[in-house]
Amino acid sequence: MKIILVAYILFFLFSVYLFQSELPILYPTTSHALVSNENHEKYDKFGIREIYPTKENGRVWYVNMENPKDDEGFAVTFNPNLTKQQDGSWRVSVPVVRMNVKTLEGETNWKNVEMTGYAKIVSVIKNSSNKVIENDLTWYARGGKHNPGIPCEATAYMGGLYDNGKVGWKKELWFVGGYTDERQSNKVTNSLLDRWIGWKVVIYNINNNEVKLESYLDNTNSNYWVRVTDLVDDGGWYAKMPDSNFFNAGCSMDKDSIITNSGSTATFRSDNLIWDFKNLSIREIKPDKSSYQ
């Protein structure tokens, strides 16, 4: 009888530990996360579940997994080498990477988008020349080139995922002085080193002049997507630069401007990481109104 009682107590304590520790390998969703859209169950060309349906006749882009650079609309800043791995993925081995999906002549700019990709962080590499101190993977859209010569073109909503399992959103109103503080910054999983995860960011307009931002994590590399951030930019999200610096760019916008416009470029970005990627995609979507009403 004592043995049974001890076993029961141990089982109870272990269950409490698992629940409170939020171990993501066993529990893909944390207490504040929401399961992805159950009203839409379709899959893209890579077999990845879509959160929202593609807009009718909407623009769609998929990475060329045979040779990513064999794509006129795909450009990697600083043109680093991408090396193919035995599992068919591609490795990025430089500390500053911006993989841009551009808008070619005759194509429609990116606006309401669902951006998806699978990644495995191999290691962290610090570089003193990189001003970004975070070790992050960030998908972003709603602007154009990020170049100090044309600072006002570089608007963006940036959905970030960090090597330590933290997530969050930033807004950029011009390059390089128009960044906001991060919103919905939460640690939703443990270290991402040496394991595959899926990352989605979703950006779309609602109510004419507001923007809905969502991000989803496939923490177990099993096509099980969990919503880990969910916020609306309806104003009051200010760039953190002093007024004198912010308005010096001459971009004719408020410090809390809402980026409702489309943009020519959507970007898969990394800083201070060696990482493998596969199955990147961007789709123009038609969100279900129930997702924001």
C-alpha positions as CSV (number, residue, x, y, z in Angstrom):
1,M,0.0,0.0,0.0
2,K,2.9,2.4,0.9
3,I,4.5,1.6,-2.5
4,I,1.3,2.5,-4.4
5,L,0.9,5.7,-2.3
6,V,4.6,6.8,-3.0
7,A,4.1,6.0,-6.7
8,Y,1.0,8.1,-6.8
9,I,2.7,11.1,-5.1
10,L,5.7,10.9,-7.5
11,F,3.4,10.8,-10.5
12,F,1.4,13.8,-9.2
13,L,4.6,15.8,-8.5
14,F,6.0,14.9,-12.0
15,S,2.7,16.0,-13.6
16,V,2.8,19.3,-11.8
17,Y,6.4,19.8,-12.9
18,L,5.6,19.2,-16.5
19,F,2.7,21.6,-16.4
20,Q,4.5,24.4,-14.7
21,S,7.8,24.1,-16.6
22,E,6.0,24.5,-20.0
23,L,8.4,22.1,-21.6
24,P,7.6,22.7,-25.3
25,I,8.8,19.4,-26.6
26,L,6.0,17.7,-24.6
27,Y,3.6,20.6,-24.5
28,P,3.7,22.5,-27.9
29,T,1.4,25.2,-26.5
30,T,2.1,27.4,-23.5
31,S,-0.6,28.6,-21.2
32,H,-1.2,31.8,-23.1
33,A,-0.9,30.4,-26.6
34,L,-3.9,29.8,-28.9
35,V,-4.2,27.0,-31.4
36,S,-4.2,28.0,-35.1
37,N,-7.3,28.7,-37.2
38,E,-9.4,25.5,-37.1
39,N,-11.8,26.8,-39.8
40,H,-9.2,26.5,-42.5
41,E,-7.3,23.3,-43.1
42,K,-5.4,23.4,-46.3
43,Y,-1.8,22.8,-47.1
44,D,0.8,24.6,-49.3
45,K,2.9,23.0,-52.0
46,F,5.4,21.9,-49.3
47,G,2.7,20.2,-47.3
48,I,2.7,22.9,-44.6
49,R,-0.6,23.8,-43.1
50,E,-1.9,27.3,-44.0
51,I,-3.4,29.4,-41.3
52,Y,-5.4,31.6,-43.7
53,P,-6.6,30.9,-47.2
54,T,-4.8,32.4,-50.2
55,K,-6.6,35.4,-51.6
56,E,-8.4,34.7,-54.9
57,N,-5.8,35.3,-57.7
58,G,-3.5,36.4,-54.9
59,R,0.3,36.4,-55.3
60,V,2.2,33.4,-54.0
61,W,5.9,32.8,-53.8
62,Y,7.8,29.6,-52.9
63,V,11.6,29.2,-52.4
64,N,13.3,27.1,-55.1
65,M,14.6,24.3,-52.9
66,E,16.8,23.0,-55.8
67,N,18.7,26.3,-56.0
68,P,17.2,29.3,-54.1
69,K,19.3,31.8,-56.0
70,D,17.9,30.6,-59.3
71,D,15.0,33.0,-58.9
72,E,14.9,36.5,-60.4
73,G,12.7,37.7,-57.6
74,F,14.9,36.4,-54.8
75,A,17.9,38.3,-53.6
76,V,20.2,37.8,-50.6
77,T,21.9,40.9,-49.2
78,F,25.7,40.8,-49.5
79,N,25.3,37.7,-51.7
80,P,26.6,35.1,-49.2
81,N,27.2,31.5,-50.1
82,L,24.2,29.2,-49.4
83,T,25.4,25.6,-49.0
84,K,23.0,22.6,-49.5
85,Q,22.8,20.1,-46.7
86,Q,22.3,16.3,-47.0
87,D,18.7,16.7,-45.9
88,G,18.0,19.1,-48.8
89,S,17.9,22.3,-46.7
90,W,20.3,25.2,-47.2
91,R,22.7,26.7,-44.7
92,V,23.4,30.3,-44.0
93,S,26.8,30.9,-42.5
94,V,27.3,34.6,-42.2
95,P,26.1,36.9,-39.3
96,V,24.0,39.3,-41.3
97,V,21.5,37.9,-43.8
98,R,18.5,39.5,-45.5
99,M,16.7,37.2,-48.0
100,N,14.4,39.5,-49.9
101,V,11.5,38.5,-52.1
102,K,11.1,41.4,-54.4
103,T,8.2,42.6,-56.6
104,L,9.0,42.3,-60.3
105,E,7.4,44.2,-63.1
106,G,3.8,43.1,-63.5
107,E,3.5,41.7,-60.0
108,T,1.5,43.1,-57.1
109,N,3.2,44.4,-54.0
110,W,3.1,42.4,-50.8
111,K,0.4,43.6,-48.4
112,N,-1.8,41.1,-46.4
113,V,0.6,38.2,-46.1
114,E,1.4,34.9,-44.4
115,M,5.1,34.2,-44.4
116,T,6.3,30.7,-43.5
117,G,9.6,29.0,-43.1
118,Y,11.3,26.1,-41.3
119,A,14.7,26.8,-39.6
120,K,17.3,25.0,-37.5
121,I,19.8,27.1,-35.7
122,V,23.2,25.5,-35.8
123,S,25.2,28.0,-33.7
124,V,25.5,31.6,-32.7
125,I,28.2,33.7,-34.3
126,K,28.9,37.2,-32.9
127,N,30.2,39.9,-35.2
128,S,31.4,43.3,-34.0
129,S,30.3,44.9,-37.2
130,N,26.7,43.9,-36.8
131,K,24.8,46.6,-34.8
132,V,22.0,44.1,-34.0
133,I,22.8,42.4,-30.7
134,E,19.9,39.9,-30.7
135,N,20.4,36.4,-32.1
136,D,17.2,36.3,-34.1
137,L,15.2,35.0,-37.1
138,T,12.7,37.7,-38.2
139,W,10.2,37.7,-41.1
140,Y,9.0,41.1,-42.1
141,A,6.9,43.0,-44.8
142,R,5.1,46.3,-45.6
143,G,8.1,48.2,-47.1
144,G,10.8,48.3,-49.7
145,K,14.6,48.5,-49.6
146,H,16.4,49.0,-46.3
147,N,19.0,51.5,-47.4
148,P,20.2,54.7,-45.6
149,G,20.1,56.5,-49.0
150,I,16.3,56.0,-49.2
151,P,15.4,55.8,-45.5
152,C,11.6,56.4,-45.9
153,E,11.1,53.3,-48.1
154,A,12.1,51.0,-45.2
155,T,8.8,50.6,-43.3
156,A,8.1,47.2,-41.9
157,Y,6.3,45.0,-39.3
158,M,8.8,42.5,-38.0
159,G,7.9,39.2,-36.3
160,G,10.9,38.0,-34.4
161,L,11.9,34.6,-33.0
162,Y,15.1,34.5,-30.9
163,D,17.6,31.7,-30.2
164,N,16.5,31.5,-26.6
165,G,12.8,30.8,-27.4
166,K,11.6,34.4,-27.1
167,V,9.2,36.0,-29.6
168,G,8.0,39.6,-30.2
169,W,7.0,42.3,-32.7
170,K,8.8,45.5,-33.7
171,K,7.7,48.2,-36.1
172,E,10.1,50.2,-38.4
173,L,9.0,53.6,-39.8
174,W,12.3,54.5,-41.4
175,F,15.9,53.1,-41.7
176,V,17.7,53.3,-39.4
177,G,16.1,55.6,-36.8
178,G,12.4,54.6,-36.9
179,Y,12.3,51.5,-34.8
180,T,9.8,51.0,-31.9
181,D,10.2,49.0,-28.8
182,E,9.1,45.4,-29.0
183,R,5.6,44.4,-28.2
184,Q,4.2,41.0,-27.0
185,S,7.7,39.9,-26.0
186,N,7.3,36.5,-24.4
187,K,9.5,33.4,-23.9
188,V,7.3,30.6,-25.4
189,T,9.8,27.8,-25.7
190,N,13.3,26.7,-24.8
191,S,16.5,27.0,-26.9
192,L,16.2,26.6,-30.6
193,L,19.7,25.3,-31.1
194,D,20.1,22.1,-33.1
195,R,16.4,21.4,-33.8
196,W,13.9,22.2,-36.6
197,I,11.1,24.6,-35.9
198,G,8.5,26.3,-38.1
199,W,7.9,30.0,-37.9
200,K,5.0,32.0,-39.4
201,V,4.2,35.7,-39.3
202,V,0.8,37.0,-40.5
203,I,0.2,40.7,-41.3
204,Y,-3.2,42.1,-42.5
205,N,-5.3,45.2,-42.4
206,I,-8.5,45.4,-40.4
207,N,-11.2,48.1,-39.9
208,N,-9.7,50.2,-42.7
209,N,-6.9,51.8,-40.7
210,E,-5.6,49.1,-38.3
211,V,-3.1,46.3,-38.7
212,K,-3.4,42.8,-37.2
213,L,-0.2,41.0,-36.4
214,E,0.0,37.3,-35.5
215,S,2.9,34.8,-35.3
216,Y,2.8,31.0,-35.1
217,L,5.3,28.4,-34.0
218,D,5.6,24.8,-35.0
219,N,7.7,23.9,-32.0
220,T,7.9,20.1,-32.6
221,N,8.5,20.1,-36.4
222,S,5.3,18.3,-36.8
223,N,3.1,20.8,-38.7
224,Y,1.3,21.6,-35.4
225,W,1.0,25.4,-35.4
226,V,0.4,27.4,-32.2
227,R,-0.4,31.1,-32.2
228,V,2.2,32.7,-29.9
229,T,1.5,36.4,-30.5
230,D,-1.7,38.3,-31.4
231,L,-1.9,42.1,-31.4
232,V,-3.3,45.1,-33.3
233,D,-1.5,48.3,-34.2
234,D,-4.3,50.9,-33.8
235,G,-2.0,53.8,-33.0
236,G,0.1,54.7,-30.0
237,W,3.0,52.4,-30.9
238,Y,5.7,55.0,-31.1
239,A,9.2,55.0,-32.6
240,K,11.7,55.3,-29.7
241,M,14.0,57.8,-31.2
242,P,13.9,61.4,-29.9
243,D,11.7,63.7,-32.0
244,S,14.7,65.6,-33.3
245,N,16.3,62.4,-34.7
246,F,13.0,60.9,-35.9
247,F,11.8,63.8,-37.9
248,N,15.2,64.6,-39.3
249,A,14.7,61.8,-41.9
250,G,11.9,63.9,-43.5
251,C,9.6,61.0,-44.0
252,S,6.4,63.0,-43.4
253,M,4.9,60.5,-40.9
254,D,3.9,60.5,-37.3
255,K,6.0,58.7,-34.7
256,D,3.2,56.2,-34.2
257,S,2.2,55.8,-37.9
258,I,0.3,52.7,-38.8
259,I,1.7,50.9,-41.8
260,T,-1.4,50.1,-43.8
261,N,0.3,50.3,-47.2
262,S,1.7,47.5,-49.3
263,G,5.4,47.1,-49.9
264,S,7.6,45.9,-52.7
265,T,9.7,43.6,-50.6
266,A,9.2,40.9,-47.9
267,T,12.2,39.6,-46.1
268,F,13.5,36.6,-44.2
269,R,16.2,37.9,-41.9
270,S,18.7,36.5,-39.5
271,D,21.3,38.1,-37.2
272,N,24.3,36.4,-35.5
273,L,23.3,32.9,-36.5
274,I,24.5,30.0,-38.6
275,W,21.2,28.3,-39.5
276,D,19.6,26.0,-42.0
277,F,16.3,26.8,-43.8
278,K,13.8,25.1,-46.0
279,N,10.3,25.5,-47.4
280,L,10.1,29.3,-47.3
281,S,6.9,30.8,-48.7
282,I,4.8,34.0,-48.8
283,R,1.1,34.2,-49.7
284,E,-1.3,37.0,-50.1
285,I,-4.2,35.9,-47.8
286,K,-7.9,36.5,-47.2
287,P,-8.3,36.5,-43.5
288,D,-11.5,35.2,-41.9
289,K,-13.3,38.1,-40.3
290,S,-14.0,36.0,-37.2
291,S,-10.3,36.2,-36.4
292,Y,-10.5,39.8,-35.5
293,Q,-14.1,40.6,-34.6
